[in-house]
Amino acid sequence: MQHVIFPAGPDDAEDLARVHITSWRETYQGLLPDSYLSRMSIPVYARRFRTGLVQPGEHDATLAAADRTRLIGYASGGPSRTRRPGEAEVMTLYVLKSAQGRGVGRELLASMARVFAANGATSLMLSVLRDNIPARQFYEHLGGQAEAPRREPGPGGVTYEVSYRWADIGVLARS
């Protein structure tokens, strides 16, 4: 086994922050302002993770992926921000570049779908930056249906995001 997926806890907060910031810097260079990416702080993000893990919202989940030596990815989410009945949302899914291509992202997404389905969700959505082509191809490969890009406030100004939906969460939960 190359990696394991497990529910993250408060003691994982610093490692989650490290994966988050490293992934953002690897993924969003050229898509988001360098000044924003360079200011990201592990202690600040670790506090946010710890708070969310100690006091999660109803049906929120954070799963981590680790290889034999360290955390290599994570996913988190909960009920959809759109408040569609029965819809869950993956708010974040990041895998370190060095661990990509080994099925970690697919397993994190499938595991999140299983957690949400067990909590009663029937559909799943997530959003991605419009210009993050590798991520968009990944979600399309897994059967996500893209919606039209929309403007969103983001770091450094306006960004454009695309939502992907799986009308049947079971499609992902069974993968």
Buried (B, 14 or more C-beta within 10 A) or exposed (E): EEBEBEEBEBEBBBBBBBBBBBBBBBBBEEBBBEEBBEEBEBEEBBBBBBEBBEEEEEBBBBBBBBBEEEBBBBBBBBBBEEEBEEBBBBBBBBBBEEBBEBBBBBBBBBBBBBBBBEBEBBBBBBBBBBBBEEBBEBBEEBBBEBEEBEEEEBBEEEBEBBBBBBEBBBBBBEE
